Amino acid sequence: MNALPKIQRGYPPDIKEIRWMAMIFTKLVIFTELRQVGLKLEATTFLVSHALK
């Protein structure tokens, strides 16, 4: 009987919970985007430095 209130409280999720999840998701997306951009920049600088030698 104690499990029922927990399940009901979980749906629908709180606004705070949704915001928190969205924030984490956004940060993850931004982080992966930045990493990809960083890798591209590294590759470009590597190629340029080798072309100039």
C-alpha positions, 0 to 999 in steps of 0.5 A: 500500500505504501508504494501507491502514493510514490507511483502517483506522485511520479506522474506527471513529473514536477515542473522542476524535474522537467526543467532539471532534465532539460538542463542536463540534456541541453548541457550534454548536447552543448558539450558534445557539440563543443567536443566535435568542434574542438576535434575539427579545429585540432584536425584543421590546425594539424593539417595547416601546420603540416602544410606550412612546413 
